[in-house]
Amino acid sequence: MTSQTRPQNSREVQLEDDELIVTKTDSTGHITYANRVFMQLAEYAESELLGKPHNLIRHPDMPRGVYRLMWKTLHAGREFFGVVKNYTASGNYYWVLANVTPDYDSKNKLEGYFSVRRPPGRRAVETVIPIYARMCQLESTLSKATAPDASMEWLLAELAKQGHSYESFVLSLLDPNLSTGKSA
Ligand SMILES: Cc1cc2nc3c(=O)[nH]c(=O)nc-3n(C[C@H](O)[C@H](O)[C@H](O)COP(=O)(O)O)c2cc1C
């Protein structure tokens, strides 16, 4: 998506409470599978997704530090939970709670990764918006090379003050009734 193709009035679209977005990637983050819910919400045909890097749907409000933490966690062989904002093909956006896990074959060799996403609930979204804005602001003052690590470290230090890892923070924000925020 280029800035020329983004609509002026980008609007939020919602994943329904009973819907899950599923995608899989190879070990380099190129999409190998996308379910129908993802294709419908993100407004892509399967042929436009397969083989493409997953940053195709990256939203600029998402700090690079969050993705740095995601890849660090995955490379350590662990699963990652994150609150994520993504673009649709036409430039609208949606929020999800993403669980991303390494995918191993029967010989324990890394095949790639898969991600399952559900609505995060309004409380989680409202809580992360100012934190992500601070991270993006910090990243804008730094070089491309240093920004992701510095912003990730800032996030982890801020959350540590509250006794949280990013994972425990994200999980603490979840709405037990999986509300999308429409009625919350
Ligand atoms: C299974 C899986 C799912 C991913 N899902 C998303 C996603 O929904 N949105 C996104 O922007 N990046 C997602 N990523 C991360 C991207 O690969 C990429 O690291 C991120 O968009 C940051 O872009 P950059 O590497 O160009 O900075 C996912 C990666 C994997 C392995």
The ligand as an SDF file (V2000), in Angstrom:
LIG
                    3D

 31 33  0  0  0  0  0  0  0  0999 V2000
    2.8970  -15.9160   11.2030 C   0  0  0  0  0  0  0  0  0  0  0  0
    3.1930  -14.4450   11.1010 C   0  0  0  0  0  0  0  0  0  0  0  0
    2.1440  -13.5430   11.1330 C   0  0  0  0  0  0  0  0  0  0  0  0
    2.3910  -12.1800   11.0120 C   0  0  0  0  0  0  0  0  0  0  0  0
    1.3170  -11.3180   11.0370 N   0  0  0  0  0  0  0  0  0  0  0  0
    1.5360  -10.0040   10.8330 C   0  0  0  0  0  0  0  0  0  0  0  0
    0.4460   -9.1140   10.7720 C   0  0  0  0  0  0  0  0  0  0  0  0
   -0.7240   -9.4800   10.9480 O   0  0  0  0  0  0  0  0  0  0  0  0
    0.7200   -7.7960   10.5150 N   0  0  0  0  0  0  0  0  0  0  0  0
    1.9840   -7.3400   10.3290 C   0  0  0  0  0  0  0  0  0  0  0  0
    2.1700   -6.1490   10.0730 O   0  0  0  0  0  0  0  0  0  0  0  0
    3.0490   -8.1680   10.4170 N   0  0  0  0  0  0  0  0  0  0  0  0
    2.8430   -9.4760   10.6590 C   0  0  0  0  0  0  0  0  0  0  0  0
    3.9240  -10.3260   10.7480 N   0  0  0  0  0  0  0  0  0  0  0  0
    5.2680   -9.7310   10.8120 C   0  0  0  0  0  0  0  0  0  0  0  0
    5.8300   -9.3430    9.4640 C   0  0  0  0  0  0  0  0  0  0  0  0
    6.4620  -10.4670    8.9060 O   0  0  0  0  0  0  0  0  0  0  0  0
    6.8520   -8.1950    9.6050 C   0  0  0  0  0  0  0  0  0  0  0  0
    7.9080   -8.5750   10.4390 O   0  0  0  0  0  0  0  0  0  0  0  0
    6.2060   -6.9070   10.1800 C   0  0  0  0  0  0  0  0  0  0  0  0
    5.0930   -6.5220    9.4130 O   0  0  0  0  0  0  0  0  0  0  0  0
    7.1830   -5.7340   10.2420 C   0  0  0  0  0  0  0  0  0  0  0  0
    7.5460   -5.3650    8.9710 O   0  0  0  0  0  0  0  0  0  0  0  0
    9.0640   -5.0770    8.6110 P   0  0  0  0  0  0  0  0  0  0  0  0
    9.7830   -6.3730    8.8770 O   0  0  0  0  0  0  0  0  0  0  0  0
    9.0600   -4.6620    7.1880 O   0  0  0  0  0  0  0  0  0  0  0  0
    9.4920   -3.9720    9.5440 O   0  0  0  0  0  0  0  0  0  0  0  0
    3.7130  -11.6970   10.8700 C   0  0  0  0  0  0  0  0  0  0  0  0
    4.7690  -12.6160   10.8420 C   0  0  0  0  0  0  0  0  0  0  0  0
    4.5190  -13.9730   10.9690 C   0  0  0  0  0  0  0  0  0  0  0  0
    5.6720  -14.9330   10.9520 C   0  0  0  0  0  0  0  0  0  0  0  0
  1  2  1  0
  2  3  1  0
  2 30  2  0
  3  4  2  0
  4  5  1  0
  4 28  1  0
  5  6  2  0
  6  7  1  0
  6 13  1  0
  7  8  2  0
  7  9  1  0
  9 10  1  0
 10 11  2  0
 10 12  1  0
 12 13  2  0
 13 14  1  0
 14 15  1  0
 14 28  1  0
 15 16  1  0
 16 17  1  0
 16 18  1  0
 18 19  1  0
 18 20  1  0
 20 21  1  0
 20 22  1  0
 22 23  1  0
 23 24  1  0
 24 25  2  0
 24 26  1  0
 24 27  1  0
 28 29  2  0
 29 30  1  0
 30 31  1  0
M  END
$$$$
